[in-house]
Amino acid sequence: MEIGIGVLPTNELKFWWHMTNDTICPLCKDKVKDVMHVLRDCKWVQPIWWEFNMNVGSVFFNCDIPSWLTMNVL
């Protein structure tokens, strides 16, 4: 299991728990709503990172969750 599973009630997790029939993000209607989508990858979330003037280069949007958390949150 990926780090973060069970922490955020994502559509991916709710699908696994049989609480929804859909794993698609309700905002962007594009991708599976998993932890990284919620935190970083949704097109509705990305502008927030830019607004906070985070160092949002190619690594920011392309690394795995443990690396991303280490570099940007912890």
GROMACS elastic network, one bead per residue, 0.5 to 0.9 nm:
[ bonds ]
;  ai    aj funct       b0    kb
    1     4     6  0.85926   500
    1     5     6  0.68450   500
    2     5     6  0.58569   500
    2    35     6  0.89759   500
    2    65     6  0.83277   500
    3     6     6  0.87590   500
    3     7     6  0.89302   500
    3    35     6  0.86698   500
    3    65     6  0.71289   500
    3    66     6  0.71922   500
    4     7     6  0.53999   500
    4     8     6  0.71001   500
    4    35     6  0.65242   500
    4    36     6  0.89681   500
    4    65     6  0.83752   500
    5     8     6  0.70258   500
    5     9     6  0.85976   500
    5    10     6  0.87063   500
    5    13     6  0.71441   500
    5    34     6  0.83872   500
    5    35     6  0.71981   500
    6     9     6  0.68277   500
    6    10     6  0.85019   500
    6    13     6  0.68050   500
    7    10     6  0.86437   500
    7    35     6  0.85979   500
    8    13     6  0.80382   500
    8    34     6  0.86348   500
    8    35     6  0.68270   500
    8    38     6  0.86499   500
    9    12     6  0.80679   500
    9    13     6  0.60847   500
    9    14     6  0.63829   500
    9    34     6  0.89127   500
    9    35     6  0.87095   500
   10    13     6  0.52102   500
   10    14     6  0.61400   500
   10    15     6  0.84746   500
   10    23     6  0.81528   500
   10    25     6  0.85966   500
   10    33     6  0.58766   500
   10    34     6  0.56523   500
   10    35     6  0.66635   500
   10    38     6  0.74832   500
   11    15     6  0.58510   500
   11    16     6  0.84280   500
   11    19     6  0.85975   500
   11    20     6  0.71871   500
   11    21     6  0.88430   500
   11    22     6  0.68458   500
   11    24     6  0.68118   500
   11    25     6  0.70044   500
   11    26     6  0.86700   500
   11    32     6  0.74677   500
   11    33     6  0.53638   500
   11    34     6  0.67946   500
   12    15     6  0.51862   500
   12    16     6  0.63610   500
   12    17     6  0.88004   500
   12    20     6  0.88659   500
   12    22     6  0.79279   500
   12    24     6  0.79178   500
   12    32     6  0.65771   500
   12    33     6  0.56998   500
   12    34     6  0.54565   500
   12    35     6  0.84749   500
   13    17     6  0.62439   500
   13    18     6  0.86149   500
   13    19     6  0.85823   500
   13    23     6  0.82598   500
   13    33     6  0.86944   500
   13    34     6  0.75046   500
   14    18     6  0.61026   500
   14    20     6  0.58033   500
   14    21     6  0.85327   500
   14    22     6  0.86614   500
   14    23     6  0.79508   500
   15    19     6  0.56796   500
   15    21     6  0.59825   500
   15    22     6  0.64525   500
   15    23     6  0.61999   500
   16    19     6  0.75996   500
   16    20     6  0.83490   500
   17    20     6  0.79358   500
   18    21     6  0.71462   500
   20    23     6  0.76358   500
   22    25     6  0.84991   500
   22    32     6  0.86543   500
   23    26     6  0.87982   500
   23    31     6  0.79068   500
   23    32     6  0.51525   500
   23    33     6  0.58693   500
   23    34     6  0.81968   500
   24    27     6  0.87427   500
   24    28     6  0.82837   500
   24    29     6  0.57747   500
   24    30     6  0.63466   500
   24    31     6  0.54197   500
   24    33     6  0.55354   500
   25    28     6  0.57844   500
   25    29     6  0.50774   500
   25    30     6  0.63510   500
   25    31     6  0.60038   500
   25    32     6  0.60057   500
   25    34     6  0.84716   500
   25    37     6  0.82643   500
   25    38     6  0.84310   500
   25    42     6  0.80487   500
   26    29     6  0.54378   500
   26    30     6  0.84509   500
   26    33     6  0.81992   500
   27    30     6  0.83102   500
   27    42     6  0.80532   500
   27    43     6  0.85936   500
   27    44     6  0.70618   500
   28    31     6  0.75898   500
   28    42     6  0.67213   500
   28    43     6  0.66322   500
   28    44     6  0.68879   500
   29    32     6  0.86525   500
   30    33     6  0.87047   500
   30    42     6  0.84092   500
   31    34     6  0.85752   500
   31    37     6  0.77427   500
   31    42     6  0.80092   500
   32    37     6  0.74119   500
   33    36     6  0.79975   500
   33    37     6  0.55204   500
   33    38     6  0.63616   500
   33    42     6  0.83191   500
   34    37     6  0.52052   500
   34    38     6  0.62193   500
   34    39     6  0.87078   500
   35    38     6  0.51944   500
   35    39     6  0.61687   500
   35    40     6  0.83564   500
   35    65     6  0.83743   500
   36    39     6  0.50734   500
   36    40     6  0.54905   500
   36    41     6  0.61034   500
   36    42     6  0.84130   500
   36    64     6  0.82978   500
   36    65     6  0.66750   500
   37    40     6  0.54430   500
   37    42     6  0.51686   500
   37    43     6  0.88960   500
   37    45     6  0.84811   500
   38    41     6  0.66511   500
   38    42     6  0.62680   500
   38    45     6  0.73493   500
   39    42     6  0.76820   500
   39    45     6  0.70795   500
   39    46     6  0.86509   500
   40    43     6  0.84291   500
   40    45     6  0.61429   500
   40    46     6  0.60740   500
   40    49     6  0.80194   500
   40    60     6  0.85274   500
   40    61     6  0.68864   500
   41    44     6  0.83816   500
   41    45     6  0.68324   500
   41    46     6  0.64800   500
   41    61     6  0.68949   500
   42    45     6  0.52016   500
   42    46     6  0.63474   500
   43    46     6  0.54274   500
   43    47     6  0.73711   500
   44    47     6  0.65566   500
   44    48     6  0.78076   500
   45    48     6  0.54660   500
   45    49     6  0.70657   500
   46    49     6  0.53458   500
   46    50     6  0.66362   500
   46    51     6  0.88349   500
   46    61     6  0.89060   500
   47    51     6  0.60885   500
   47    52     6  0.87247   500
   48    52     6  0.63976   500
   48    53     6  0.88091   500
   49    52     6  0.52654   500
   49    53     6  0.65596   500
   49    54     6  0.57989   500
   49    55     6  0.84956   500
   49    56     6  0.72252   500
   50    53     6  0.50833   500
   50    54     6  0.60860   500
   50    55     6  0.81878   500
   50    56     6  0.69382   500
   51    54     6  0.76992   500
   53    56     6  0.78034   500
   54    57     6  0.88971   500
   54    72     6  0.83678   500
   55    60     6  0.73307   500
   55    72     6  0.85773   500
   56    59     6  0.75300   500
   56    60     6  0.51824   500
   56    61     6  0.71328   500
   57    60     6  0.53484   500
   57    61     6  0.70447   500
   57    62     6  0.89529   500
   58    61     6  0.56370   500
   58    62     6  0.61526   500
   58    63     6  0.86147   500
   59    62     6  0.50671   500
   59    63     6  0.57635   500
   59    68     6  0.83244   500
   60    63     6  0.64766   500
   60    68     6  0.67087   500
   60    71     6  0.83479   500
   60    72     6  0.80259   500
   61    64     6  0.89263   500
   61    68     6  0.83630   500
   62    68     6  0.85191   500
   63    66     6  0.83522   500
   63    67     6  0.62668   500
   63    68     6  0.59032   500
   64    67     6  0.55791   500
   64    68     6  0.59786   500
   64    69     6  0.86043   500
   65    69     6  0.59361   500
   65    70     6  0.84247   500
   66    69     6  0.52811   500
   66    70     6  0.61696   500
   66    71     6  0.86561   500
   67    70     6  0.50979   500
   67    71     6  0.60924   500
   67    72     6  0.84594   500
   68    71     6  0.52205   500
   68    72     6  0.58741   500
   68    73     6  0.75771   500
   69    72     6  0.53228   500
   69    74     6  0.59679   500
   70    73     6  0.60987   500
   70    74     6  0.51936   500
   71    74     6  0.69079   500
